[in-house]
């Protein structure tokens, strides 16, 4: 029988179910502290009808009244969390820098290949990924993952690897120079943080969850033309600067030690 002191609800679905359960059994759980991290609010899912997204927002707003602290996974998510409930803070997602460093070789970031990681679904915008690949036929593009929209990746220079273990992913990407993320919305993507930690040149869509991370250490773009303009004008010295800045940014702001320290402070006050 589990008798926790703290319950942490991760994802919109778990957050809704857990907070409803807490409300229904308020006496039973009166001494139990609940925390909630959305990891990307459901009402931001642009592939869902507007009325459905409005319902999701209404549910979050109602449940935000309950005495549950929201811990957003990054600054972008915190903007929405704070609108829903002022009982909100943010703690950045993190990566294990020491583990990532074990995959570095003397050939790291030497291959002019673009890669992305994730499910091939509308959120990740495979149509834009495909357009970018079509407009850059001299470069190889790799999608690590799989999903129901893989048929939208039909450019001849795209490779779809299927699902790989985390170790296999890192072994495959270590020599690739460019990371690309075309998402329509994000929470705070670990694939971006890991790529930055490895010094990749990162091109990411200009949406919440991405744009809060990039700070003079990568490129934000809104469409195909912006991507191509930025990529074609990028100087080698700027690439080196982006790479060094990205590594430093992750070390300073997204390390696992900092993550544990911040969560320990939150949990200890419970």
PyMOL commands that set and color helices and strands:
alter all, ss='L'
color gray80, all
select helices_A, chain A and resi 12-24+42-44+50-63+75-84+97-101+122-124+126-135+150-152+166-173+190-197+224-233+236-253+256-268
alter helices_A, ss='H'
color red, helices_A
select strands_A, chain A and resi 6-10+33-37+69-72+88-90+111-117+140-144+158-162+176-181+201-205+219-221
alter strands_A, ss='S'
color yellow, strands_A
deselect
rebuild
show_as cartoon
